[in-house]
Amino acid sequence: MEPLSISPWTVFLYALFTAIATGLGALPFLFTRRILAHHLGLANAAAAGLMLAASFGLIYEGVHSGLGRTLLGVFLGLLFIQVSHRYLEGREVSFGALSGLDARKALMMVGIMTLHSFAEGVGVGVAFG
């Protein structure tokens, strides 16, 4: 298979589009002061389902490139989450207006999603390879 001759700027623009879509996903929260637990549950379920489907899709693709590397990547991701959780567990954390357990949960989510966004950018680049 011959590599595609795509401009790096084209890849960057597609990655930028995914970043903008991420920001648009948070847009509804700008217009609400209070979100019902039911709606939060639905949003979490939808996000989890999409991420789970994407994860399994990436694992499936990765296995064809090498099972060992794929398993290593999955393990390192899980290890990072576990180490981050343990690091924050005994600390007093404040994050915006949040403190305590709520701040730790929010910080973990923002940190994980930030790394996830980096991985999405890599994924967009790899899609053109």
C-alpha positions, 0 to 999 in steps of 0.5 A: 500500500502506497502512502497518501500524499496529503498535505500536513495542513489538511491533516491539521485542519481535520484535527482542528475540526474534531477539536471544535466539535469537542468544544461544541459538545460542551456548548449546551452547558453554557446555557443551563444553570442547573442540570437534572441528574436524569439528563446528566445520566443520559449524557454520560451514557451517550458519551460512554457508549460512543467512547466504548465503541471508538475504543473497541474500534481502535483496539480492533484496528490495532490488533491487525498492526500488532497484538503486543503493542495494542495490549501495551497501549491499553495497559498503559492507558489503564495504568495512567488512570490508576496512578492518577487516581491514587495520586489524587486520592489522599490530597486536598484538591480544589478545582474551580469552585469545587473542592474535595471529592467533587474536585478530584473527580472533575480534575481526573475527568478533565485530565483524562479528556485532555489526554484523550483529545491529544490521542484523537489528534494522533488518530486523525493523523494516523487515519491519513497514513 
